[in-house]
Amino acid sequence: MATAMTSAPVRAPDIAERKRPTRTVARVLMGLIFLVMGLNGFLSFLPQPANIPPKGAAFFGAMMATGYLIPLISATQVVVALLLLSNRFVPMALTIIAPVVVNIALYHVFLSPTLGVPLAAVVLVLEIYLAWAYREAFRTLVWYGTERANLRAEY
């Protein structure tokens, strides 16, 4: 008596992802940046800059004083990094990390303009590029015109 063997379907590489190497490189680069920075929030393996401006130091000190904000941001960065690196739920990961990216950019513009500006600019550009690359996934977030009216009429 022969038994039928069933196996889970093997997931083929995403064809659309293979056709867009720039999107893949940007996604992996952003994932690696947030993985390193997120793990640094827990393990502190990167040296702290010695010449942080007073306003920047006060802001970071206030976040540390809460006792939960730095671990929350670090955990968010690690989770988002894993999602980006695994190519799973990328639009959701971009949505989750967007406020962190905006805060990083504004921190370096207003509170610490001499430190880390290039990395902040790279992260901001990657976020904007990836949001544009995955814009179809965000379409329902920014409905307008008749589509929105039709949606309200259905409910």
Secondary structure, DSSP 8 states (H G I E B T S, - for coil): --------------HHHHT-HHHHHHHHHHHHHHHHHHHHHHH--S---S---HHHHHHHHHHHHHSSHHHHHHHHHHHHHHHHHHTSSHHHHHHHHHHHHHHHHHIIIII-TTSSHHHHHHHHHHHHHHHHHTHHHHGGGG--THHHHHHHHH-
